[in-house]
Amino acid sequence: MPNQALVRGGRHLPDGRPNLAPGQPLWQIVPTRDEHGRRVTDFMMLVPRLKEQPKIYIEMAMRHIQRVLARYDEVVFADLNLQFNLLWVSLKHRPGHPGMILEIAGRIRLMVPEAVLVAQNPCAR
């Protein structure tokens, strides 16, 4: 179960379930621009030892993360890599709201407390 696509831009089977097969490398599938040609910004969260947890816990964590991300129209891509316990999220820039990454990461931490923000691009272009 290496990668789990969580929201828009993800790989899903015809019945809507996430595709559990190994995916392409992120550099090949992560969008770099939104539908208007503007650059997207990305952040990454580490979820320590997630892959070592029981399957039911992993599924619960995924549902919590997906619920948080689904609340934001700015999310254009998200991928949970269980092999590395990493969540990658790409967002459209929202003028006048520079704290979007911290807001989303904070909401994820409320639902999945072990998740930690490890990288962000503070300068959306």
C-alpha positions in Angstrom: 0.0 0.0 0.0 2.7 2.6 -1.0 0.7 5.6 -2.1 -2.8 6.8 -1.3 -4.2 9.6 -3.4 -6.5 11.5 -1.2 -8.3 14.2 -3.1 -8.5 16.0 -6.5 -5.8 15.0 -8.9 -5.5 11.5 -7.3 -5.6 8.1 -8.9 -8.9 6.3 -8.3 -10.4 3.1 -9.4 -13.7 3.2 -11.4 -15.8 2.6 -8.3 -14.2 5.6 -6.5 -11.9 3.7 -4.2 -8.3 4.9 -4.0 -5.9 3.0 -6.3 -3.5 1.1 -4.0 -1.1 0.1 -6.7 2.3 1.8 -6.7 2.1 5.2 -8.3 4.3 7.4 -10.4 6.9 9.6 -8.8 5.6 12.9 -7.5 7.7 14.9 -9.8 5.8 13.4 -12.7 2.2 13.9 -11.3 2.2 16.9 -9.0 0.8 20.0 -10.7 3.0 23.0 -10.8 0.4 25.5 -12.1 -3.3 26.0 -11.5 -6.0 26.2 -14.2 -5.1 29.9 -14.7 -1.4 29.3 -15.2 -0.4 30.5 -11.7 2.1 28.5 -9.7 0.8 26.3 -6.9 2.5 26.1 -3.6 3.2 22.8 -1.8 3.7 21.5 1.7 4.7 18.2 3.2 3.8 16.6 6.5 5.5 13.7 8.1 3.2 11.2 9.9 5.7 9.2 12.0 5.3 5.4 12.0 1.9 5.5 10.2 2.7 2.5 8.0 3.4 0.5 11.2 -0.1 1.1 12.6 -3.0 -1.3 12.2 -4.9 -1.0 8.9 -8.0 0.4 10.6 -5.9 3.2 12.1 -4.3 4.0 8.7 -7.7 4.2 7.1 -9.1 6.4 9.9 -6.1 8.8 9.6 -6.7 8.9 5.8 -10.3 9.7 6.2 -9.5 12.5 8.7 -6.9 14.0 6.3 -9.3 13.7 3.4 -12.1 15.4 5.3 -9.8 18.3 6.2 -8.4 18.7 2.7 -11.9 18.5 1.0 -12.9 21.6 2.9 -10.5 23.7 0.9 -11.2 24.5 -2.8 -7.5 25.6 -3.0 -6.3 22.0 -2.7 -5.4 20.8 -6.2 -3.5 17.6 -5.3 -2.7 15.5 -2.2 -0.9 12.2 -1.9 -0.1 10.1 1.2 2.9 7.9 0.7 2.8 5.2 3.3 6.2 3.9 2.4 7.8 7.1 3.7 4.9 8.2 5.9 4.6 11.5 4.0 1.7 13.6 3.0 2.2 16.0 0.1 -0.3 18.7 -0.6 -0.4 21.3 -3.5 -2.5 24.4 -3.2 -3.6 27.3 -5.3 -2.5 30.7 -4.1 -5.2 32.6 -2.4 -4.5 36.4 -2.3 -5.0 37.9 1.1 -4.6 34.6 2.9 -0.9 33.9 3.4 -1.4 31.5 6.3 -3.3 28.8 4.3 -0.5 26.2 4.7 -0.4 26.7 8.5 -4.2 26.6 8.7 -4.6 23.4 6.8 -1.6 21.7 8.6 -3.1 22.8 11.9 -6.4 21.3 11.2 -4.8 18.0 10.1 -2.8 18.0 13.4 -6.1 18.3 15.3 -7.3 15.1 13.7 -4.0 13.3 13.3 -1.9 14.6 16.2 1.3 12.8 15.2 1.4 14.6 11.8 4.1 17.4 11.7 4.7 20.0 9.0 8.2 19.5 7.6 8.4 21.8 4.6 6.5 24.8 3.1 6.9 27.4 0.4 6.1 30.7 2.1 6.4 32.7 -1.1 3.5 31.8 -3.4 4.0 33.4 -6.8 
